[in-house]
Amino acid sequence: MATIFSANRSNVLVDGEAIEGLQSLAFRVVTEREDIRAIGSAERVGISFGLRTVQGEIAVRSANYKLDDHLTAQSAFQIVANLKKDEAADGPKRTVSFDDCFVENKDFNIGAGGTVITTYAFSATRVREE
């Protein structure tokens, strides 16, 4: 059975500081691959894997000055997401850590309702789930 973590009870930290106004955190792991072809056949006989990277996005209400500073300075940082199911001390938990992150770009959006959402795209060397 799947464990459903609560966004309201979880938190995301950048260099140990909680992200205020966090709306979402999404990521994907991308691995380069190349098909190994058989001579005289239209089918592959294997796969060669290469570089593995992590690409993600953090959306916050208004802005996050710490991430803005990392974008300007092109400096590395760490993101840690502490996922919790409930407030119980012995409840299910999971920690997702992103190492050697860099902010790659920033998107700013203001809607008709007046809410500002800033989305920061980042890359990471690796993601660890514990």
C-alpha atoms as a printed R data frame, in Angstrom:
    type eleno elety resid chain resno      x      y       z
1   ATOM     1    CA   MET     A     1  0.000  0.000   0.000
2   ATOM     2    CA   ALA     A     2  1.281  3.459  -0.870
3   ATOM     3    CA   THR     A     3  2.193  6.028   1.761
4   ATOM     4    CA   ILE     A     4  0.561  9.398   1.154
5   ATOM     5    CA   PHE     A     5  2.645 12.281   2.456
6   ATOM     6    CA   SER     A     6  0.986 15.539   3.488
7   ATOM     7    CA   ALA     A     7  2.191 18.746   1.853
8   ATOM     8    CA   ASN     A     8  0.883 20.713   4.867
9   ATOM     9    CA   ARG     A     9  3.074 18.747   7.285
10  ATOM    10    CA   SER     A    10  6.166 18.559   5.068
11  ATOM    11    CA   ASN     A    11  8.757 21.260   4.472
12  ATOM    12    CA   VAL     A    12 11.475 22.149   1.971
13  ATOM    13    CA   LEU     A    13 14.774 23.726   3.023
14  ATOM    14    CA   VAL     A    14 17.375 25.620   1.008
15  ATOM    15    CA   ASP     A    15 20.730 25.552   2.795
16  ATOM    16    CA   GLY     A    16 18.873 24.709   6.017
17  ATOM    17    CA   GLU     A    17 16.285 27.523   5.792
18  ATOM    18    CA   ALA     A    18 12.599 26.787   5.165
19  ATOM    19    CA   ILE     A    19 11.143 28.138   1.925
20  ATOM    20    CA   GLU     A    20  8.295 30.487   2.815
21  ATOM    21    CA   GLY     A    21  5.324 30.513   0.444
22  ATOM    22    CA   LEU     A    22  6.291 27.225  -1.218
23  ATOM    23    CA   GLN     A    23  3.692 26.199  -3.793
24  ATOM    24    CA   SER     A    24  5.369 23.170  -5.351
25  ATOM    25    CA   LEU     A    25  8.561 21.183  -5.797
26  ATOM    26    CA   ALA     A    26  8.902 18.922  -8.834
27  ATOM    27    CA   PHE     A    27 11.891 17.044 -10.211
28  ATOM    28    CA   ARG     A    28 12.940 14.417 -12.711
29  ATOM    29    CA   VAL     A    29 16.050 12.314 -13.119
30  ATOM    30    CA   VAL     A    30 17.433 12.306 -16.656
31  ATOM    31    CA   THR     A    31 19.877  9.649 -17.852
32  ATOM    32    CA   GLU     A    32 21.559  9.821 -21.244
33  ATOM    33    CA   ARG     A    33 21.271  6.596 -23.188
34  ATOM    34    CA   GLU     A    34 22.281  5.310 -26.566
35  ATOM    35    CA   ASP     A    35 20.947  2.263 -28.370
36  ATOM    36    CA   ILE     A    36 23.492 -0.322 -29.469
37  ATOM    37    CA   ARG     A    37 22.492 -1.517 -32.914
38  ATOM    38    CA   ALA     A    38 22.985 -4.919 -34.431
39  ATOM    39    CA   ILE     A    39 24.580 -5.028 -37.864
40  ATOM    40    CA   GLY     A    40 22.077 -6.211 -40.440
41  ATOM    41    CA   SER     A    41 19.091 -5.869 -38.079
42  ATOM    42    CA   ALA     A    42 16.557 -3.179 -37.253
43  ATOM    43    CA   GLU     A    43 16.596 -4.137 -33.572
44  ATOM    44    CA   ARG     A    44 18.873 -2.989 -30.821
45  ATOM    45    CA   VAL     A    45 21.040 -5.481 -28.976
46  ATOM    46    CA   GLY     A    46 21.716 -3.357 -25.929
47  ATOM    47    CA   ILE     A    47 21.786  0.065 -24.337
48  ATOM    48    CA   SER     A    48 24.703  2.211 -23.230
49  ATOM    49    CA   PHE     A    49 23.955  4.591 -20.342
50  ATOM    50    CA   GLY     A    50 25.764  7.862 -19.741
51  ATOM    51    CA   LEU     A    51 25.467 11.031 -17.681
52  ATOM    52    CA   ARG     A    52 22.680 11.199 -15.071
53  ATOM    53    CA   THR     A    53 21.384 14.608 -13.985
54  ATOM    54    CA   VAL     A    54 18.530 15.932 -11.896
55  ATOM    55    CA   GLN     A    55 16.314 18.762 -13.142
56  ATOM    56    CA   GLY     A    56 13.710 20.410 -10.946
57  ATOM    57    CA   GLU     A    57 11.475 23.376 -10.288
58  ATOM    58    CA   ILE     A    58 10.449 25.185  -7.139
59  ATOM    59    CA   ALA     A    59  7.425 27.485  -7.298
60  ATOM    60    CA   VAL     A    60  6.953 30.036  -4.510
61  ATOM    61    CA   ARG     A    61  4.377 32.702  -3.800
62  ATOM    62    CA   SER     A    62  6.044 36.104  -4.364
63  ATOM    63    CA   ALA     A    63  9.805 35.386  -4.397
64  ATOM    64    CA   ASN     A    64 12.622 33.721  -2.498
65  ATOM    65    CA   TYR     A    65 15.597 36.026  -1.946
66  ATOM    66    CA   LYS     A    66 17.954 33.164  -1.066
67  ATOM    67    CA   LEU     A    67 17.308 31.491  -4.435
68  ATOM    68    CA   ASP     A    68 17.591 34.902  -6.139
69  ATOM    69    CA   ASP     A    69 21.034 35.325  -4.539
70  ATOM    70    CA   HIS     A    70 22.137 31.872  -5.723
71  ATOM    71    CA   LEU     A    71 20.975 32.722  -9.255
72  ATOM    72    CA   THR     A    72 22.910 35.997  -9.259
73  ATOM    73    CA   ALA     A    73 26.083 34.505  -7.750
74  ATOM    74    CA   GLN     A    74 25.807 31.246  -9.730
75  ATOM    75    CA   SER     A    75 26.608 29.448  -6.473
76  ATOM    76    CA   ALA     A    76 25.899 25.893  -5.345
77  ATOM    77    CA   PHE     A    77 23.381 25.056  -2.631
78  ATOM    78    CA   GLN     A    78 21.458 22.110  -1.192
79  ATOM    79    CA   ILE     A    79 17.717 21.443  -1.135
80  ATOM    80    CA   VAL     A    80 16.213 19.066   1.426
81  ATOM    81    CA   ALA     A    81 12.544 18.053   1.378
82  ATOM    82    CA   ASN     A    82 11.312 16.536   4.655
83  ATOM    83    CA   LEU     A    83  8.154 14.606   3.811
84  ATOM    84    CA   LYS     A    84  5.756 13.584   6.582
85  ATOM    85    CA   LYS     A    85  2.463 11.727   6.603
86  ATOM    86    CA   ASP     A    86  1.230 13.219   9.878
87  ATOM    87    CA   GLU     A    87  2.456 14.893  13.074
88  ATOM    88    CA   ALA     A    88  3.082 11.595  14.912
89  ATOM    89    CA   ALA     A    89  6.727 11.124  15.887
90  ATOM    90    CA   ASP     A    90  6.675  7.529  14.675
91  ATOM    91    CA   GLY     A    91  4.673  8.290  11.512
92  ATOM    92    CA   PRO     A    92  6.065  7.570   8.027
93  ATOM    93    CA   LYS     A    93  8.758 10.017   6.915
94  ATOM    94    CA   ARG     A    94 11.031 10.412   3.936
95  ATOM    95    CA   THR     A    95 13.883 12.813   3.248
96  ATOM    96    CA   VAL     A    96 14.696 13.803  -0.329
97  ATOM    97    CA   SER     A    97 18.039 15.631  -0.664
98  ATOM    98    CA   PHE     A    98 19.333 17.405  -3.768
99  ATOM    99    CA   ASP     A    99 23.111 17.930  -3.786
100 ATOM   100    CA   ASP     A   100 25.170 20.574  -5.612
101 ATOM   101    CA   CYS     A   101 22.178 22.510  -6.939
102 ATOM   102    CA   PHE     A   102 22.369 25.527  -9.233
103 ATOM   103    CA   VAL     A   103 19.501 27.836 -10.199
104 ATOM   104    CA   GLU     A   104 19.347 27.832 -13.995
105 ATOM   105    CA   ASN     A   105 16.499 30.252 -14.613
106 ATOM   106    CA   LYS     A   106 13.651 32.110 -13.001
107 ATOM   107    CA   ASP     A   107 10.101 32.711 -14.279
108 ATOM   108    CA   PHE     A   108  7.867 35.434 -12.837
109 ATOM   109    CA   ASN     A   109  4.074 35.303 -13.209
110 ATOM   110    CA   ILE     A   110  1.352 37.549 -11.837
111 ATOM   111    CA   GLY     A   111 -2.220 36.371 -12.330
112 ATOM   112    CA   ALA     A   112 -5.439 38.315 -12.707
113 ATOM   113    CA   GLY     A   113 -6.187 37.618  -9.037
114 ATOM   114    CA   GLY     A   114 -3.034 39.503  -8.063
115 ATOM   115    CA   THR     A   115 -1.025 36.512  -6.843
116 ATOM   116    CA   VAL     A   116  2.648 36.487  -7.797
117 ATOM   117    CA   ILE     A   117  4.253 33.094  -8.433
118 ATOM   118    CA   THR     A   118  7.981 32.802  -9.084
119 ATOM   119    CA   THR     A   119  9.291 29.523 -10.455
120 ATOM   120    CA   TYR     A   120 12.970 28.646 -10.075
121 ATOM   121    CA   ALA     A   121 14.389 25.928 -12.329
122 ATOM   122    CA   PHE     A   122 17.402 24.132 -10.883
123 ATOM   123    CA   SER     A   123 19.761 21.310 -11.695
124 ATOM   124    CA   ALA     A   124 21.424 19.013  -9.183
125 ATOM   125    CA   THR     A   125 24.286 16.549  -9.304
126 ATOM   126    CA   ARG     A   126 22.256 13.877  -7.525
127 ATOM   127    CA   VAL     A   127 19.100 13.198  -5.549
128 ATOM   128    CA   ARG     A   128 19.086 10.964  -2.483
129 ATOM   129    CA   GLU     A   129 15.947  9.494  -0.940
130 ATOM   130    CA   GLU     A   130 16.090  8.160   2.613
